[in-house]
Amino acid sequence: MSEVAVPGYRYGDEKLPVSPVPLQELDKLKAAVLFGEADEAALRQAWEVLRDQVEAVLDVWYDFVGSHEHLVAYFSTPEGEPIAAYLAAVRPRFGKWIEDTCTRPYDATWLSYQEEIAVRHTPAKKNQTDQVPSVPNVSMRYLVAFIYPITATIRPFLSAGGHSDEQVEAMHQAWFKAVTLQVALWTRPYAPEGW
Amino acid sequence: MSEVAVPGYRYGDEKLPVSPVPLQELDKLKAAVLFGEADEAALRQAWEVLRDQVEAVLDVWYDFVGSHEHLVAYFSTPEGEPIAAYLAAVRPRFGKWIEDTCTRPYDATWLSYQEEIAVRHTPAKKNQTDQVPSVPNVSMRYLVAFIYPITATIRPFLSAGGHSDEQVEAMHQAWFKAVTLQVALWTRPYAPEGW
């Protein structure tokens, strides 16, 4: 996927502002989800397993969202009509997100794009990237709720690489930590004071 | 635990207001975390395994919080001095929370107490229950982050009941869903508009 330019994908874009979350706070959050070097290594390995399965993972996630009216609503007009072009435009960025989750160092560059992703869920920036007439906000509760399906559904894909049960478990736990960490970051713009 | 009155524990208290989260919204959140009747049954079974291990579970969680200055800070004075009486007062409610997570129907009564728990993390109600001079807010990011340790650390306790790997896995997934669902609910008062 790395070779193709993905519209709206801005990891590493120097024009992005510095994240309001300092690196010291990221370190504290990592400690809270028990994320360490072994998890980084497990995520690198996970990407070797997932890289040829990204479209299949996205199929599962899109099927899940598409099968629930209250979830596809966030990709729909305020009247509830799904916007096919919006769903299609987000998809390659979702693929890059899988890759970034597994392969990027969680540093200041990564934090800047995390904040950009966060704000794109909120009225400050939703719909702008893809210029779509969708609802103005992704309800924060669903960012949190999605920790479950995004974690649970990746497991069979991680198992498909011929690794031992122990290695698959290590990759899966690292993924769970990484997803939880990112959702914690993405909730910031919803409640900057209480965050 | 059920036989002992726990100060500040208010599940079922008819004086609690009706939750601002309607039951229809709870159903949608349950769907988002794939929570169903099989999970309810698995949680009932989990309680049979956990009921005699509650103090040991709490020991693990308290050790985890206590070993991180930035986590025990929420049980401390603004100057950073841990408040032993506060830590002690919360502990039996934390035990009841394990029991309630496993055994209560997730209905309007449960939602009312979920909202009460939610608000007790925020400046509107933190410290009041136990009349302690602690910091005024639990940063929302740590509610989200805690989904990981609260889920991961329960696994060995669920394995201790002599059930099959498949049964332990079902109990663990149900627990993960239940924790995620509750944290999604607890974030509401931090961002009522965007929630």
Interface residues (C-beta under 8 A of the other chain):
Chain A: K28 L29 A31 A32 V33 L34 H68 H70 L71 T122 P123 N137 S139 M140 R141 Y142 V144 A145 F146 I147 Y148 P149 T151 A152 Q173 F176 K177 T180 L181 V183 A184 L185 T187 R188 Y190 A191 G194 W195
Chain B: K28 L29 A31 A32 V33 L34 H68 H70 L71 T122 P123 N137 S139 M140 R141 Y142 V144 A145 F146 I147 Y148 P149 T151 A152 Q173 F176 K177 T180 L181 V183 A184 L185 T187 R188 Y190 A191 G194 W195
